[in-house]
Each structure stands twice: as C-alpha cells, then as structure tokens.
Amino acid sequence: MLHRVEGIVIRSMDYGESNKIVTLLTKTNGKAGVLIRGAKKVKSRHSSLAQPFTLADYQYFRSSGLGTLNHGEIIASHHDLRMQLDLSAYASYAAELTDRTLQEEEASGFLFEQLKACYAALQDGKDCAIVIHLYEMRILDLAGYSPGLDECVNCGNRVGPFKLSAGAGGILCSRCESRDPYGIPMSEGVHKILRLFKGMDMRRLGAISVKSETKAELKKCMRALMDAQLGLQLKSRNFLDQLDKLV
C-alpha cells in the first residue's frame, strides 16, 4: 500500500553500505519506520530526507513491517538544528523523548504539531530551555501524567506557598508538605510558569524572557516530574547536562 504522510525524522540509522532507516513521527499514522535506499550516497536525491529533524512529505510503500521510500519533498530542513551544537542537543532530546514515549503506530496528530512547533521555535532562536520544558509538559500531558498545579493534590487547598511533589504528581500546601520529604520548594514565579505551561499549545509560544535563577528552578521541577512520572533514561538528556556544565 502506498502511504503519503507529512513526517518529521526523529531517528535515523545506517542500514547496509548505502541505505538508511528513519523513524518518522507522522501527522496521520503515528510513528513509521521507512527504508531510504541510497541515502548514504553523497549524490543521492533522497539523502536530505534521512537527516534528523527534517520535516517533509514522504511517500512510501508498506504492506507490513518497514516501509520503503518512493518519493519525498522537504518542507523544512531544519539545517541549523543539526549544525549548531546547542540546538542539536535540544532537538535530539525532543526527538528521543518523543520516540521513547509514543508507541508504534499510535496516532497522535497533536503531538506531531507540538514537535513541529518545538523545532520551529528552536530554529527561530527562542530560549531553548523554555521551549524544551514546555514540550516536556506536553509529553507529560499526552502520556496521562499532567501534574496537578491548581490546588494541593492532598487536601485541595489553593493557598500557597506550595512545594512540588513529583511522586504525588502535583503540588502540596504547607499543611501537607510533610507527606513528601523530597518536595521541591517553588517560588511564586515558577509556579505561575508551570501553570502556564500546563495549558499552553507549543504553537502559541511567543517571546519569553526568564531569569537564569528562575530557569534553574524550573529545570529542577521539570526534571523531577519527568523522572518520577516517566522514568526514562535518555542519552540525549545526559549530553544536555554535560553541555550545561560547559556554559
């Protein structure tokens, strides 16, 4: 069967002497594995379609298992995301996170649009850390682990200050914070940002400026939520951490 999809390359690997196998996040068919013959050849007309983060229209034949590319047209190459080390690191993390979270052929047009907007924001020079934390929140939401941020998850109190309990999946008020000795104190500013992120579509992200200390606090909170709720060990995140130490 011939499939025509709009897709983003979230994984690319060599196959044989001249071919590549790519994993696409598609707009209509979830994740799809596609063999691109000759993609490793310098003069191949299909080599650019196998590059990480590429957004393109793909036509491929598939009866069962792996598809085979027939034709493709690039929509956005996202060249800068591959050429600049910091952008590449963040884009790789978003790709690996998507790949590990989404099951094979699990349709998610909304996630496709969110990753597409994530890469566009990185390409446009928006704050990488903010972009990625917002994308992480979308992943948590789509995975069914959206944190409770409007009221204490234990008693329903809406009056702060609050601590973030990653294990409980939300915030605890001062009366209930003893239930989680590892609760993370949150400033009012970070609490507001997290609540904003919880309901925000990636496509609506405008220019945003956040102080370095606020970003550090935000990163701590998001890392705790991701680890407690998803528990994924990602090579790309380890590289991001190493990169942060060099900045």
Rosetta blueprint (number, residue, H / E / L):
1 M L
2 L E
3 H E
4 R E
5 V E
6 E E
7 G E
8 I E
9 V E
10 I E
11 R E
12 S E
13 M E
14 D E
15 Y E
16 G L
17 E L
18 S L
19 N E
20 K E
21 I E
22 V E
23 T E
24 L E
25 L E
26 T E
27 K L
28 T L
29 N L
30 G L
31 K E
32 A E
33 G E
34 V E
35 L E
36 I E
37 R L
38 G L
39 A L
40 K L
41 K L
42 V L
43 K L
44 S L
45 R L
46 H L
47 S H
48 S H
49 L H
50 A H
51 Q L
52 P L
53 F L
54 T L
55 L E
56 A E
57 D E
58 Y E
59 Q E
60 Y E
61 F E
62 R L
63 S L
64 S L
65 G L
66 L L
67 G E
68 T E
69 L E
70 N E
71 H E
72 G E
73 E E
74 I E
75 I E
76 A E
77 S L
78 H L
79 H H
80 D H
81 L H
82 R H
83 M H
84 Q L
85 L H
86 D H
87 L H
88 S H
89 A H
90 Y H
91 A H
92 S H
93 Y H
94 A H
95 A H
96 E H
97 L H
98 T H
99 D H
100 R H
101 T H
102 L L
103 Q L
104 E E
105 E L
106 E L
107 A L
108 S L
109 G H
110 F H
111 L H
112 F H
113 E H
114 Q H
115 L H
116 K H
117 A H
118 C H
119 Y H
120 A H
121 A H
122 L H
123 Q H
124 D L
125 G L
126 K L
127 D L
128 C H
129 A H
130 I H
131 V H
132 I H
133 H H
134 L H
135 Y H
136 E H
137 M H
138 R H
139 I H
140 L H
141 D H
142 L H
143 A L
144 G L
145 Y L
146 S L
147 P L
148 G E
149 L L
150 D L
151 E L
152 C L
153 V L
154 N L
155 C L
156 G L
157 N L
158 R L
159 V L
160 G L
161 P L
162 F E
163 K E
164 L E
165 S E
166 A L
167 G L
168 A L
169 G L
170 G E
171 I E
172 L E
173 C E
174 S L
175 R L
176 C L
177 E H
178 S H
179 R H
180 D L
181 P L
182 Y L
183 G L
184 I E
185 P E
186 M L
187 S L
188 E H
189 G H
190 V H
191 H H
192 K H
193 I H
194 L H
195 R H
196 L H
197 F H
198 K H
199 G L
200 M L
201 D L
202 M H
203 R H
204 R H
205 L L
206 G L
207 A L
208 I L
209 S L
210 V L
211 K L
212 S H
213 E H
214 T H
215 K H
216 A H
217 E H
218 L H
219 K H
220 K H
221 C H
222 M H
223 R H
224 A H
225 L H
226 M H
227 D H
228 A H
229 Q H
230 L L
231 G L
232 L L
233 Q L
234 L L
235 K H
236 S H
237 R H
238 N H
239 F H
240 L H
241 D H
242 Q H
243 L H
244 D H
245 K H
246 L H
247 V L
